[in-house]
Each structure stands twice: as C-alpha cells, then as structure tokens.
Amino acid sequence: MEVYCTRWTCPHPQNNFADLDDPATLKTTKQKYCTTCGMPLFLLEQYIPSKLLGKGGFGAAFLARARYTPGFRKCVVKQFKPSGELTTEQLDTAQKLFEREAEVLELIGSQNNQIPDLFAFFDLTVPSLQPPKQEQFFYLVQEFIDGKNLEEELQEKGKFSEAKVMEVLLEVLKILEFVHNSGSIHRDIKPSNIMRHKNGRLYLLDFGAVKQVASTATNSASTGIYSMGFAPPEQMSGKQVYPSTDLYALAVTCVMLLTGKEATQLLDSYSNQWSWQQEVTISPTLANVLDKMLQAAPNQRFSSAQAAIEALAITTPPLNPVANPSQPLAPITTPAPIATPPPTPAPVRQQSRPSFSTWELLGSGAFTGFEGGLIAIALLSLLGTTLISTGAWLVLLGALMFVQWRRWIEKVDLLIIAGITLGLVLFLPGLNATVSSFQGIGAVQAVLILAIVGALVAIALTAIFRLIYKLLSRIL
C-alpha cells in the first residue's frame, strides 16, 4: 500500500508497505513512519494519506483513507504549514484562526448536505530534520467529494449553456443563503471551488481560512482572501466584505462558464466595467441579474442571495447598468454595511434535506429487492420458515439500506455484491434447497425468477414512495 508523507521537506515522500495491503493488518498495525524522514504517517493513528492532490505556498491537500471505518472511507486531509520561520506570536495567531475555521466548517458542514463534512482537526508536533528543532503542522480532515470541479468541466466540455449556468447559479445561491445566514462569508467563490459529485449534486468547497491564516501570519502584502479576477473592489483593497462580495464572485464564475473566457479578458481595468454580453446570447432576466451582481459598489448589488434568487424568477425589461460610461460609479471606499435577513429555520431545513436522483433511488431499490430475494432463499433453505429467519432477513435488509444511505457502497459496488451473492446462492446446494423443485423448474431458474421479481417489486414500491414524497413536499 502506498502511504504519502506529509512533511513538506521530505525528499522522498512516497512509502510502500506491502503488509498494509491486507485489510486486517491495516486495521491493527501500529504507527508507521516515513522511511526517508521519520515523519509519523498515520495521522491521529487513523487517517492514512495515500496521494498528493495539490500543493501551494501555504499548505497541501492529500487523498487519505480512514482505517477505522468499514470500507476504509476516502477523505481529504488538508495541511497548513507556512513556509518560512514564524514567531511564537504569529504561530499562536495562526493556530487560533485555524481552530476558528474548523469550528465554522463543523457547524455549516453538519447542517448542509452541499458542504463537505468536517471529520477532524488537530495539530501535530514532530522533530525537525534539523535537531533539536521541532516542526508544527495543522490538519483538517474533510469529506471526499468524488467528482470534478466546474473549472475541469469547462476545460473538458467547453462553454456552459444558459440552462447549465442557471442550474449552477441557483444551486450555489441556495448554499450561499445558508452560509450567510450562518454568519459566514466564503470569500473565494470560483469554478475550481464548486464541485459536481458523480451523482450530479453541486458542492461548495474551500472556505478559505487557511489562506487567511497564511496572509496574516506571513504579513503578505495582500491582506484579503481572494482569487485574482473573481474578487470585487472592496475585497481587493482589504476593506470590509459583505454577502454581496460572494455574489460578485459567483457572477464572475457564471460569466466565465458562459463565455469560456478568463475574467481578465472581460473586465476593463481602466474603467472597471464588464463587457461580456456581446459574447453570448442569453435571456434578459439572467443577463440583468448577473449585471447587478457585478456592480463595483457593494450596495449596488443584491443585498442577499435570496434577493438574487427572487430576481431570477422575475422577467424584467433589459437593463444595462454600465451603458453610460460617463456616469460615475458610486464610491466604494466606505460602503455602508448591508443588513442581511436573520436566519430562519425554513431555509436551513430546505438545505439539509437529502437530495437523491430518481435513477439512484430506483437503482438502489432494484439492488435491495434483488438481494432481499436471494437472502430470503438462503435463510429459508438454512433455517426454514421460522421467526429467526424472518428476523434475520429484516436485519440484513435494513443493513443493506443503511450502507447505501451512507454511501459506503454504490454504483459498481452494488453490481459486484449482487453478482457474488447470486453465485453463492446458485452454486452452494445448501443455500437453494428451498427452491430446488420450485414449480417444476430447476433451482437456477427459480433463484433468478424470485430475485428478479423481488427487484421489480422493490422498484415499484420505491417509485410509489417517491411519488408520495414529492406530493407531500408540494403540499407541505
């Protein structure tokens, strides 16, 4: 098994331990150390980095496995380790900001299913490669989102259609409404921080505290957290940021997805005016909303994500807020704070509802019904028609639904498990005895028929419950 060392200065961070290929050994073995620099490899004795995902000036991200979970769940380990020497005061400040970021992520990630969950945060002090000094590292462990970010989608598939951009805009606005109502501002909205899971759901990533720690602790000339081209004037000048700061960056993201061009190609830095509509053909409503979100002064934009959502539902005459270049823009040096609506339970409930695609639900139903039929055949063959066999069947069926709900198994895993179970029931005589003479046909045919019938019944029940749920959702 490949294990990656998280010490920045390690000359050969890849380690290979053949004994860890055995799952039983992986769960029970003691701490492993880098064969090159001696760095502990099992973070908190649990998280095992296996691959470097990315590295920057102030940290790195690693793909890791949690070895004390049933399926060795994938996760992302983010490490903060500023380059250069820090004073004791700077390091203390960095640690406090890091912990505050972890608290924010824990709060919003646990309440919103489109923000990755926080699994752990901790610091690690280890001997330096230059004794007797020591090095301190900070880590965040987050949910792994298996998919591609919108920057990668843009590079692979080209410009987004208006419908796709509208989908992104509405989904991210809903997430931002929750984030802002929770008292936070993302401050780094851009295509690479919006991830589309393989199941189609959009996630908002990277809440930027590591960058804030970095710029504070290293006294960088840039005092704000932003990505060049996506940040509005107040953010770039280091002034107070607002919910509308995130809306500006989201509008830049949408314009970039629509045109396929970088923000620097569409913004005239001399006049501070955007010129993008001639690049695309879209509805006036979407164009007006994006133009308002792109205003230079915070108080000229929407005051909240909810206000932008409502504007998208209203058809208005075309507006061009920058049609008269001679008209001066409102001053942005001292923008008045914008009042945001207080958080209410309703938006949070909407965001925290699980969202599953219809195909996912029907596929899971088919798998559960197919497995349920095979398990029933095996239990009846072994135990007969008893309360014990019925209880065992219900427990196993519940376990199957639970592991699918937690996404410990999905997609190809379902086919593999179904194939293995079918093979066991077909070729182990003791497991198909109850159907060996079923209706005058062979055991193989009987097993297949019952399993397929179980799958079809489960699909039908799933479709019915899905329909009832959608009807109740509309009523309530």
C-alpha atoms as one frame of an Amber mdcrd trajectory, in Angstrom:
protein
   0.000   0.000   0.000   1.219   3.474  -0.891   1.416   5.901   2.052   2.347
   9.542   1.481   4.490  11.508   3.928   3.007  14.930   4.806   6.295  16.605
   5.782   6.886  19.362   3.235  10.645  18.985   3.110  10.709  15.207   2.784
  12.796  14.409  -0.332  11.061  11.058  -0.981   7.523  11.190   0.469   6.197
   8.012  -1.178   6.316   4.937   1.056   5.261   1.431   0.168   4.238  -1.083
   2.839   3.258  -4.460   1.377   1.807  -5.677   4.689  -0.842  -2.930   4.627
  -2.439  -4.446   1.520  -4.131  -6.874   3.941  -7.235  -5.097   5.387  -6.903
  -6.936   8.704  -3.300  -5.773   9.073  -4.212  -2.245   8.047  -6.727  -2.001
  10.881  -4.495  -3.436  13.597  -0.947  -2.378  12.772   0.796   0.233  14.888
   2.058   3.613  13.697   4.189   3.640  10.555   6.963   6.163   9.937   8.347
   7.608   6.723  11.323   5.542   5.629  13.095   8.719   4.487  12.471  11.393
   7.143  10.853   9.562  10.069   7.570  11.523   9.944   4.557   9.709  11.506
   2.364   8.574   8.621  -0.904   7.603  10.359  -2.417  10.951  11.341  -4.238
  10.643  14.684  -3.469   6.916  14.254  -6.466   6.851  11.869  -6.069   8.865
   8.656  -3.634   7.423   6.117  -2.592   9.817   3.292  -2.100   7.952   0.026
  -1.817  10.628  -2.655  -0.914  14.307  -3.004  -3.897  16.172  -4.509  -2.373
  19.634  -4.609   0.266  21.837  -3.041   0.616  25.606  -2.676   2.577  28.220
  -0.832   0.851  27.649   2.490  -0.386  24.093   2.542  -1.246  20.889   0.745
  -4.176  18.523   0.268  -3.938  14.734   0.352  -6.314  11.925  -0.520  -6.496
   9.685   2.535  -8.298   6.673   3.979  -9.887   6.355   7.409  -8.715   2.951
   8.555 -11.272   2.549  11.356 -14.314   2.690   9.072 -15.872  -0.425   7.473
 -14.956   0.494   3.907 -11.788   2.491   4.679 -13.715   5.636   3.749 -11.964
   8.127   1.496 -11.392  11.613   2.898  -9.311  14.716   2.205  -6.567  15.799
   4.578  -5.732  19.494   4.276  -2.473  20.584   5.835  -1.462  24.110   6.788
   2.266  24.652   7.081   3.504  28.137   6.117   6.910  28.283   4.512   9.496
  30.342   6.349  10.000  30.961  10.046   7.141  32.262  12.218   7.414  33.996
  15.556   5.691  32.464  18.578   3.013  35.157  18.391   2.379  34.580  14.684
   2.161  30.822  15.158  -0.291  31.294  18.046  -2.440  33.564  15.868  -2.323
  31.028  13.045  -3.453  28.243  15.347  -6.386  30.264  16.725  -7.591  31.184
  13.234  -7.217  27.588  12.112  -9.318  26.369  15.041 -11.965  29.015  14.356
 -12.156  27.836  10.739 -12.625  24.272  11.927 -15.498  25.364  14.179 -17.217
  27.142  11.282 -16.805  24.160   8.961 -18.110  21.770  11.593 -21.209  23.915
  12.088 -22.142  24.506   8.465 -20.989  21.139   7.129 -23.165  19.255   9.620
 -26.261  21.280   8.674 -25.929  21.443   4.900 -25.525  18.476   2.587 -23.821
  20.547  -0.125 -20.849  21.493   2.040 -18.299  18.761   2.870 -18.444  17.449
   6.434 -15.550  18.117   8.777 -14.271  14.872  10.330 -11.377  16.168  12.451
  -8.946  18.994  13.049  -5.719  18.742  15.002  -2.102  19.824  15.169   0.984
  17.636  15.157   4.415  18.497  16.564   7.331  16.364  15.333  11.134  16.539
  15.498  12.596  18.654  12.726  15.095  17.355  10.200  17.468  19.815  11.879
  17.637  18.699  15.560  16.894  19.837  18.206  14.239  21.990  16.497  10.649
  20.888  16.198   8.047  21.440  13.470   4.346  22.035  13.989   1.730  21.074
  11.413  -2.011  21.790  11.347  -4.537  19.480   9.707  -8.187  19.455   8.674
  -9.870  16.207   7.629 -12.919  16.604   5.403 -15.383  14.548   3.403 -14.076
  13.488  -0.008 -16.298  14.597  -2.900 -15.866  12.175  -5.781 -16.346  14.230
  -8.920 -14.980  17.135 -10.949 -14.978  20.854 -10.268 -16.522  23.302 -12.729
 -13.135  24.507 -13.951 -12.337  20.951 -15.032 -15.787  20.626 -16.648 -15.206
  23.842 -18.582 -11.840  22.624 -19.848 -13.217  19.231 -20.898 -16.633  20.160
 -22.353 -16.329  23.816 -23.299 -18.735  26.677 -22.631 -21.819  26.059 -20.497
 -25.314  26.538 -21.888 -27.654  29.056 -20.281 -29.615  26.200 -18.673 -26.483
  24.723 -17.095 -25.336  28.116 -15.824 -28.801  28.807 -14.400 -28.607  25.475
 -12.558 -25.202  26.367 -11.099 -26.302  29.883 -10.186 -29.469  28.794  -8.365
 -27.806  25.914  -6.521 -24.842  27.966  -5.317 -27.115  30.876  -4.346 -29.073
  28.481  -2.118 -25.851  27.299  -0.491 -24.683  30.895  -0.012 -28.012  31.845
   1.542 -27.369  29.201   4.189 -23.714  30.196   4.642 -24.542  33.890   5.028
 -27.420  33.199   7.427 -24.948  31.190   9.492 -22.759  34.279   9.891 -20.036
  33.348   7.416 -18.803  34.700   4.083 -16.993  32.357   1.723 -14.717  34.948
   0.085 -13.305  32.638  -2.586 -16.098  31.620  -4.967 -14.693  30.397  -8.286
 -15.201  27.432 -10.647 -12.485  25.315  -9.021 -14.254  25.624  -5.635 -17.583
  24.320  -6.943 -17.512  20.548  -7.254 -20.037  18.367  -9.060 -20.294  14.939
  -7.480 -20.687  11.954  -9.790 -24.334  11.822  -8.708 -24.854  15.371 -10.067
 -25.056  17.258  -6.779 -23.066  20.508  -6.521 -20.835  21.164  -3.503 -19.197
  24.377  -2.342 -15.600  23.765  -1.237 -12.698  25.560   0.444 -13.870  28.186
   2.900 -10.529  29.943   2.805  -9.403  30.123   6.427  -6.054  28.583   5.596
  -5.438  31.452   3.169  -6.493  33.918   5.858  -4.084  32.377   8.322  -1.348
  32.452   5.713  -1.768  36.101   4.803  -1.983  37.132   8.466   0.889  35.061
   9.738   3.317  35.856   6.944   2.471  39.550   6.680   1.685  39.260   2.991
   1.161  42.469   1.033  -2.318  41.211   0.175  -4.463  41.466   3.289  -7.605
  39.846   1.910  -8.670  36.387   0.864  -9.439  36.244  -2.816  -8.566  34.865
  -6.215  -7.493  37.454  -8.758 -10.264  38.251 -11.229 -13.085  36.950  -9.031
 -12.848  39.432  -6.136 -14.738  42.751  -6.105 -13.008  46.094  -5.348 -13.754
  46.118  -1.600 -12.128  42.718  -1.165  -9.043  43.528  -3.218  -8.478  46.729
  -1.239  -8.682  44.869   2.070 -11.874  46.568   3.227 -14.915  45.011   4.871
 -16.601  42.209   2.957 -20.333  41.516   2.708 -22.693  38.804   1.470 -22.735
  40.714  -1.823 -18.971  40.109  -2.042 -19.689  36.423  -2.610 -22.437  37.300
  -5.116 -19.927  39.280  -7.205 -17.521  36.321  -7.355 -20.377  33.958  -8.218
 -21.419  36.227 -11.100 -17.830  36.262 -12.401 -17.882  32.456 -12.208 -21.107
  32.293 -14.246 -19.793  34.726 -16.855 -16.622  32.670 -17.186 -18.680  29.470
 -17.658 -20.926  31.149 -20.258 -18.145  32.719 -22.336 -15.289  30.285 -21.760
 -13.012  33.279 -21.189 -10.953  34.390 -18.211 -12.289  37.252 -16.135  -9.319
  39.431 -17.071 -10.404  39.242 -20.722 -13.871  40.598 -19.933 -13.150  43.349
 -17.397 -11.752  46.711 -18.439  -9.471  47.523 -15.530  -9.235  51.195 -16.577
 -12.980  51.891 -16.420 -13.774  48.999 -14.054 -16.613  47.929 -16.373 -17.583
  44.443 -17.518 -18.052  43.699 -21.199 -19.370  40.167 -21.638 -22.928  40.191
 -23.018 -21.809  40.507 -26.637 -20.038  37.157 -26.189 -23.235  35.195 -25.508
 -26.952  35.082 -26.271 -28.985  34.632 -23.094 -32.302  35.731 -21.625 -32.636
  39.322 -20.362 -33.518  38.071 -16.879 -30.263  36.171 -16.415 -28.227  38.975
 -18.007 -29.794  41.596 -15.708 -29.217  39.524 -12.589 -25.568  38.890 -13.442
 -25.007  42.566 -14.286 -26.436  43.633 -10.940 -24.268  41.103  -9.096 -21.219
  42.503 -10.950 -21.660  46.090  -9.792 -18.479  47.617  -8.358 -20.073  49.038
  -5.199 -21.418  46.512  -2.664 -24.613  48.485  -2.044 -25.492  48.405  -5.764
 -25.617  44.603  -5.796 -28.275  42.338  -4.304 -28.131  42.527  -0.533 -28.606
  38.773  -0.138 -28.570  35.509  -2.049 -32.339  35.206  -1.527 -32.870  38.551
  -3.271 -30.932  37.269  -6.294 -32.974  34.046  -6.337 -36.195  36.050  -6.334
 -34.911  38.281  -9.154 -34.191  35.238 -11.308 -37.879  34.361 -11.157 -38.991
  37.785 -12.420 -38.910  38.782 -16.081 -37.870  42.429 -16.341 -37.040  44.759
 -19.256 -33.360  44.662 -20.280 -31.133  46.778 -18.094 -27.614  47.947 -18.758
 -26.173  49.435 -15.573 -22.941  50.432 -17.331 -24.429  51.732 -20.578 -23.334
  55.300 -19.822 -19.563  55.219 -19.251 -19.565  58.886 -18.279 -21.793  58.226
 -15.290 -19.525  57.775 -12.264 -19.841  54.679 -10.178 -20.812  55.004  -6.555
 -17.817  55.389  -4.235 -16.586  52.143  -2.744 -14.144  53.411  -0.168 -16.572
  53.340   2.739 -19.534  51.174   1.781 -22.320  51.021   4.308 -22.854  47.609
   5.882 -25.713  45.773   4.310 -28.335  44.333   6.592 -28.936  40.694   5.906
 -32.115  38.863   6.877 -31.809  36.905  10.117 -31.554  33.138   9.797 -34.822
  31.303   9.858 -35.439  27.599  10.303 -37.114  27.182   6.910 -34.106  27.843
   4.622 -31.891  25.593   6.740 -34.395  22.768   6.555 -34.546  23.080   2.813
 -30.786  22.930   2.505 -30.404  19.991   4.882 -32.850  17.737   3.060 -31.041
  14.874   1.327 -31.309  15.050  -2.429 -31.156  11.813  -4.408 -31.661  11.435
  -8.124 -34.542   9.285  -9.348 -32.180   6.839 -11.061 -30.168   6.452  -7.854
 -33.313   5.632  -5.874 -34.639   3.152  -8.423 -31.228   1.507  -8.779 -30.903
   1.162  -5.021 -34.429  -0.240  -4.851 -33.638  -2.822  -7.521 -30.462  -3.866
  -5.724 -32.221  -4.122  -2.358 -35.083  -6.171  -3.822 -32.705  -8.474  -5.725
 -30.529  -9.026  -2.637 -33.601  -9.408  -0.452 -34.885 -12.211  -2.659 -31.539
 -14.040  -2.609 -31.154 -13.630   1.155 -34.710 -14.918   1.712 -33.966 -18.041
  -0.360 -30.758 -18.705   1.591 -32.326 -18.174   5.028 -35.360 -20.335   4.246
 -33.066 -23.085   2.964 -30.930 -22.971   6.121 -33.459 -22.160   8.863 -36.870
 -22.905   7.403 -39.921 -20.729   7.944 -39.236 -19.511  11.491 -39.261 -16.241
  13.399 -35.467 -16.377  13.479 -35.186 -16.493   9.692 -37.721 -13.655   9.356
 -35.893 -11.515  11.912 -32.509 -12.199  10.299 -33.939 -11.264   6.895 -35.276
  -7.959   8.199 -31.973  -7.121   9.924 -29.928  -7.871   6.793 -32.343  -5.916
   4.604 -32.117  -2.929   6.972 -28.315  -3.146   6.934 -28.315  -3.111   3.118
 -30.437   0.053   3.032 -28.299   1.710   5.705 -24.964   1.193   3.924 -26.482
   2.536   0.705 -27.862   5.588   2.527 -24.416   6.269   3.998 -22.885   5.710
   0.520 -20.495   3.080   1.800 -21.443   1.080  -1.277 -22.747   2.498  -4.561
 -22.723   2.058  -8.351 -20.226  -0.681  -9.359 -20.104  -1.957  -5.763 -23.795
  -2.858  -5.998 -23.255  -4.969  -9.126 -20.256  -6.760  -7.618 -22.096  -7.596
  -4.392 -25.196  -8.739  -6.291 -23.057 -10.975  -8.523 -21.217 -12.553  -5.581
 -24.465 -13.194  -3.669 -26.122 -14.737  -6.738 -23.138 -17.014  -7.283 -23.188
 -18.203  -3.669 -26.907 -18.987  -3.706 -26.728 -20.734  -7.085 -23.690 -22.926
  -6.510 -23.903 -23.768  -2.801 -26.595 -26.506  -2.633 -27.447 -25.776   0.981
 -28.478 -22.222   0.118 -31.038 -23.047  -2.601 -32.618 -26.202  -1.229 -35.959
 -24.483  -0.682 -36.377 -23.828  -4.429 -34.759 -26.975  -5.826 -38.113 -28.204
  -7.142 -39.975 -24.934  -7.408 -42.958 -25.190  -9.802 -41.241 -27.986 -11.685
 -38.301 -25.878 -12.845 -34.632 -26.068 -11.941 -33.055 -24.362  -8.936 -31.094
 -21.910 -11.112 -34.182 -20.689 -12.930 -36.157 -20.486  -9.682 -33.468 -18.421
  -7.936 -33.235 -15.997 -10.870 -37.004 -15.621 -11.148 -37.503 -14.924  -7.437
 -34.583 -12.487  -7.281 -35.790 -10.563 -10.347 -39.356 -10.485  -9.007 -38.005
  -9.093  -5.755 -36.134  -6.391  -7.672 -39.223  -5.422  -9.697 -41.413  -5.250
  -6.575 -38.817  -3.068  -4.837 -38.606  -0.741  -7.867 -42.390  -0.381  -7.887
 -42.523   0.373  -4.149 -39.662   2.868  -4.456 -41.412   4.682  -7.303 -44.676
   4.827  -5.320 -42.986   6.189  -2.179 -41.024   8.702  -4.278 -44.281   9.935
  -5.821 -45.956  10.201  -2.398 -42.939  12.093  -1.016 -42.985  14.611  -3.885
 -46.730  15.160  -3.489 -46.394  15.717   0.262 -43.428  18.061  -0.332 -45.586
  20.226  -2.620 -48.455  20.265  -0.124 -46.323  20.941   2.965
